[in-house]
Amino acid sequence: MTHLPNAVRLVMPLVGAAILSSCGGGGSGAGSPPPAGWVQGQFAPESNFAAMCVTPRTGIDPGTQKAYPDVQGTMLDELNWLRSWNNDLYLWF
């Protein structure tokens, strides 16, 4: 990670923590084989996986005064969202 600017190295862990907490938790997929249907270098739009959470939040979002948009999903949905979001927003190109 030494090739990344200091600001990016400081912000990325915070962004990751915010993403994991937004769906009520995290998990570890270390050592797991890629899921069926996963193709390296191909990314579905992040909107396909938006608000799909293993542990959906309930209640009212204090920031918007509206119900949380979370729906039941799987860990694979969360990981696919994170993968697509990262591909869209990170400066790969």
Residue, then its C-alpha position, 0 to 999 in steps of 0.5 A: m500500500t506504499h504507492l497510495p497517497n497518505a489520505v487514501r490509506l487513512v480513509m479506506p479503513l474508515v470507509g470499510a468500517a462504515i460499510l460493514s456497520s451499515c448492514g449490521g456486521g461483517g464477516s470473514g471470507a478468508g480462505s474461501p473459494p470464489p462463489a459459483g458464477w463469480v468471474q474475475g474482472q466482471f462487475a455487476p452494477e452496485s445498485n443490483f446489491a444496494a441495501m441487501c444485508v445479512t442483518p437488515r436494520t429496522g426502525i427509523d434512520p435518524g438522519t433521514q427520518k425514514a425507515y431504513p431501506d435494508v432488505q434481507g440478503t446474503m453475505l455474497d450480496e454484501l460482498n458483491w456490493l462492496r466489490s462493485w462499489n470499490n471498482d466504481l469508485y476507486l481510481w483504477f484507471 
